[in-house]
Amino acid sequence: MASNNDKAQSDARYRTALTRRESLKWLGLLSASVVVPPVLASSLKGDSPGKGHWPNMSLKPITGNGYGKDPNLIVPPEAPWPLTLAPRELETVALLSELVVPREGNVPSARELKVPDVVNEWVSAPYAGQQRDRDSILRLIGWLEDEARRRFDKGFLVAGDAQRLSIIDDIAYKKALASAEFTRPAAAFARLRALVLAAFFCTPQGTKDIGYLGNVPIAGDYPGPTKEAMQHLHGLLDELGLAL
């Protein structure tokens, strides 16, 4: 049983700042931008082989209404479905989001840009793909909690930064996908990371950070990205374990 100190320190610190209309707008952009890494299909199944612990959860399906066949994404409905992440779960997503995209100079972190709100909206949507992501991300959160208690006798949220990083380092790299112990948490973390990155680069600050200028006319045919840009992109994707 957690001590009073453990419980007090683990109180969620992340505070939702986006309105539902704002997060739903970002959800529409995210839906058009997220690419599911092919490796996840077999790795996230609850019955996948593996020696490592993976939480056994039985989640009730989300039954809220969807957008329908002709949604108004400019002025979306206020709350077409309830949000599902509890405060502690949202705080864990916020911590992971900040690890994936930390603040760099004047560029805010994913946490500061309220990317966790968008992830919450995503995993709450009543569609098959989003519900699969909800299942894997909630299992990942449970695994992180169990792993922190197993290693450090304290919950993930109250563990020190170095302790949390030691757990994440075991699942954050491509080699973990081939590990019998870490295959499933590594695949779930890769999926969450893809969602965080996609949501971050949907924000004005994210698009500015990568130098996206929008629809700017050019003379002649589009030359395509430079060789250096493609090498940089493929290097980042390979480092993150997202290369096809």
C-alpha positions as CSV (number, residue, x, y, z in Angstrom):
1,M,0.0,0.0,0.0
2,A,1.3,3.4,-0.9
3,S,2.4,5.7,2.0
4,N,0.8,9.0,2.6
5,N,3.9,10.8,1.3
6,D,3.9,8.6,-1.8
7,K,0.3,9.4,-2.4
8,A,0.7,13.1,-1.8
9,Q,3.6,13.4,-4.2
10,S,1.8,11.5,-6.9
11,D,-1.1,14.0,-7.1
12,A,-1.4,15.0,-10.8
13,R,0.3,18.2,-11.6
14,Y,-0.8,18.5,-15.3
15,R,-3.7,20.8,-15.8
16,T,-5.9,20.7,-18.9
17,A,-5.9,24.0,-20.7
18,L,-7.5,23.3,-24.1
19,T,-11.2,23.6,-24.4
20,R,-13.0,20.6,-25.9
21,R,-13.5,22.5,-29.1
22,E,-9.8,23.3,-29.4
23,S,-8.7,19.7,-28.7
24,L,-11.3,18.3,-31.1
25,K,-9.9,20.6,-33.8
26,W,-6.4,19.3,-33.1
27,L,-7.8,15.7,-33.2
28,G,-9.0,16.4,-36.8
29,L,-5.5,17.4,-37.8
30,L,-3.9,14.5,-35.9
31,S,-6.2,12.0,-37.7
32,A,-4.8,13.2,-41.0
33,S,-1.2,13.1,-40.0
34,V,-0.5,10.0,-37.8
35,V,1.2,7.0,-39.5
36,V,1.0,3.8,-37.5
37,P,4.4,2.0,-37.5
38,P,3.8,-1.4,-39.1
39,V,5.7,-3.2,-36.3
40,L,3.0,-2.4,-33.8
41,A,0.3,-4.6,-35.3
42,S,1.6,-7.8,-33.8
43,S,3.4,-6.4,-30.8
44,L,0.5,-4.8,-29.1
45,K,-1.8,-7.8,-28.9
46,G,-2.5,-8.9,-25.4
47,D,-1.6,-12.5,-26.2
48,S,1.7,-11.7,-27.9
49,P,4.5,-13.9,-26.7
50,G,7.0,-12.4,-24.3
51,K,8.6,-13.0,-21.0
52,G,8.1,-9.6,-19.6
53,H,5.2,-8.4,-17.5
54,W,2.3,-6.8,-19.4
55,P,-0.8,-5.6,-17.5
56,N,-3.9,-7.6,-18.1
57,M,-6.7,-5.1,-18.5
58,S,-10.4,-5.5,-19.4
59,L,-11.5,-2.0,-20.6
60,K,-15.1,-1.2,-21.2
61,P,-15.5,-0.1,-24.9
62,I,-16.2,3.6,-25.4
63,T,-19.8,4.0,-26.5
64,G,-20.0,7.8,-27.1
65,N,-21.3,9.0,-30.5
66,G,-18.8,9.8,-33.2
67,Y,-18.8,12.7,-35.6
68,G,-21.2,11.1,-38.0
69,K,-20.8,11.0,-41.8
70,D,-20.6,14.8,-42.4
71,P,-18.7,16.4,-39.4
72,N,-18.2,20.1,-39.1
73,L,-14.5,20.2,-38.1
74,I,-14.3,24.0,-38.3
75,V,-16.8,24.3,-35.4
76,P,-16.9,20.7,-34.0
77,P,-19.5,19.7,-31.3
78,E,-18.6,20.7,-27.8
79,A,-18.2,17.2,-26.4
80,P,-19.3,14.3,-28.6
81,W,-17.7,11.8,-26.2
82,P,-16.4,11.8,-22.6
83,L,-12.7,12.1,-22.0
84,T,-11.3,8.9,-20.5
85,L,-7.8,9.5,-19.0
86,A,-7.8,9.9,-15.2
87,P,-5.7,12.7,-13.7
88,R,-2.8,10.3,-12.8
89,E,-2.9,8.8,-16.3
90,L,-2.9,12.2,-17.9
91,E,0.1,13.3,-15.8
92,T,2.0,10.2,-16.9
93,V,1.3,11.1,-20.5
94,A,2.4,14.6,-19.8
95,L,5.7,13.4,-18.4
96,L,6.3,11.1,-21.4
97,S,5.4,13.9,-23.8
98,E,8.0,16.1,-22.2
99,L,10.6,13.4,-22.6
100,V,9.7,13.0,-26.3
101,V,9.7,16.7,-27.1
102,P,11.4,18.7,-24.3
103,R,11.7,22.5,-24.4
104,E,14.5,23.6,-26.6
105,G,15.4,27.3,-26.4
106,N,12.3,29.3,-27.3
107,V,10.5,26.3,-28.6
108,P,8.0,25.0,-26.0
109,S,7.9,21.4,-25.0
110,A,5.0,19.1,-26.0
111,R,3.7,19.3,-22.4
112,E,3.7,23.1,-22.5
113,L,1.8,23.1,-25.8
114,K,-0.9,20.9,-24.2
115,V,-0.2,17.9,-26.4
116,P,-1.4,15.6,-23.6
117,D,-4.9,17.1,-24.0
118,V,-4.8,16.1,-27.7
119,V,-3.7,12.6,-26.8
120,N,-6.5,12.3,-24.3
121,E,-9.0,13.4,-26.9
122,W,-7.5,10.8,-29.3
123,V,-7.7,7.8,-27.0
124,S,-11.2,8.8,-26.0
125,A,-12.7,8.8,-29.5
126,P,-15.1,5.9,-30.2
127,Y,-13.3,4.6,-33.2
128,A,-11.6,1.3,-33.6
129,G,-8.1,2.7,-34.2
130,Q,-8.3,5.1,-31.3
131,Q,-9.7,2.4,-29.0
132,R,-6.7,0.2,-29.8
133,D,-4.4,3.1,-28.9
134,R,-6.3,3.6,-25.7
135,D,-5.8,0.0,-24.8
136,S,-2.1,0.0,-25.5
137,I,-1.4,3.4,-23.9
138,L,-3.3,2.5,-20.7
139,R,-1.4,-0.8,-20.5
140,L,1.8,1.1,-21.0
141,I,0.9,3.4,-18.1
142,G,0.1,0.4,-15.9
143,W,3.4,-1.3,-16.9
144,L,5.4,1.9,-16.1
145,E,3.8,2.0,-12.6
146,D,4.4,-1.7,-12.0
147,E,8.0,-1.5,-13.3
148,A,8.8,1.5,-11.1
149,R,7.5,-0.2,-8.0
150,R,9.4,-3.4,-8.9
151,R,12.7,-1.5,-9.4
152,F,12.5,1.3,-6.9
153,D,9.6,0.5,-4.6
154,K,7.7,3.7,-5.6
155,G,5.2,4.7,-8.2
156,F,6.3,6.0,-11.6
157,L,5.1,9.6,-10.9
158,V,7.0,9.9,-7.7
159,A,10.2,8.2,-8.9
160,G,13.1,10.5,-9.6
161,D,13.9,11.8,-13.0
162,A,16.9,9.5,-13.4
163,Q,14.9,6.5,-12.2
164,R,12.1,7.2,-14.7
165,L,14.7,7.6,-17.5
166,S,16.3,4.3,-16.7
167,I,12.9,2.6,-17.3
168,I,12.2,4.6,-20.5
169,D,15.7,3.9,-21.8
170,D,14.8,0.2,-21.8
171,I,11.8,0.6,-24.1
172,A,12.6,3.8,-26.1
173,Y,15.0,2.3,-28.8
174,K,14.4,0.1,-31.7
175,K,16.4,-2.8,-30.2
176,A,13.7,-3.1,-27.5
177,L,11.1,-4.3,-30.0
178,A,13.2,-7.5,-30.5
179,S,13.5,-8.0,-26.7
180,A,11.3,-10.8,-25.2
181,E,11.1,-8.7,-22.0
182,F,10.3,-5.3,-23.5
183,T,8.6,-6.0,-26.9
184,R,5.1,-4.9,-25.8
185,P,5.9,-1.8,-23.7
186,A,8.4,-0.8,-26.4
187,A,5.7,-1.0,-29.1
188,A,3.2,0.9,-27.0
189,F,5.7,3.6,-26.2
190,A,6.6,3.9,-29.9
191,R,2.9,4.4,-30.7
192,L,2.5,7.1,-28.0
193,R,5.7,8.8,-29.2
194,A,4.3,8.9,-32.8
195,L,1.1,10.5,-31.5
196,V,3.0,13.0,-29.4
197,L,5.2,14.0,-32.3
198,A,2.4,14.2,-34.7
199,A,0.3,16.4,-32.3
200,F,3.4,18.6,-31.6
201,F,4.0,19.2,-35.3
202,C,0.3,20.1,-35.8
203,T,0.8,23.1,-33.5
204,P,1.9,26.5,-34.9
205,Q,5.0,26.3,-32.8
206,G,5.8,22.8,-34.1
207,T,5.4,23.7,-37.7
208,K,7.5,26.8,-37.2
209,D,10.2,24.7,-35.6
210,I,10.6,22.5,-38.7
211,G,10.6,25.6,-40.9
212,Y,7.2,24.9,-42.5
213,L,6.1,28.0,-44.4
214,G,2.7,26.9,-45.6
215,N,1.4,27.5,-49.1
216,V,4.2,29.6,-50.7
217,P,4.3,29.9,-54.5
218,I,7.5,28.8,-56.2
219,A,8.7,29.3,-59.8
220,G,8.7,26.1,-61.9
221,D,8.2,22.6,-60.8
222,Y,8.4,21.6,-57.1
223,P,12.0,20.4,-56.6
224,G,11.2,18.2,-53.6
225,P,13.2,18.0,-50.3
226,T,16.9,18.3,-50.5
227,K,19.1,15.2,-50.1
228,E,20.4,16.6,-46.8
229,A,16.8,17.0,-45.5
230,M,15.9,13.4,-46.5
231,Q,19.0,12.0,-44.8
232,H,18.2,14.0,-41.7
233,L,14.6,12.8,-41.7
234,H,15.5,9.1,-42.2
235,G,18.2,9.4,-39.5
236,L,15.6,10.7,-37.0
237,L,13.0,8.0,-37.9
238,D,15.6,5.3,-37.5
239,E,16.7,6.7,-34.2
240,L,13.1,6.7,-33.0
241,G,12.4,3.3,-34.3
242,L,9.8,4.6,-36.8
243,A,11.7,3.8,-40.0
244,L,9.7,1.7,-42.5
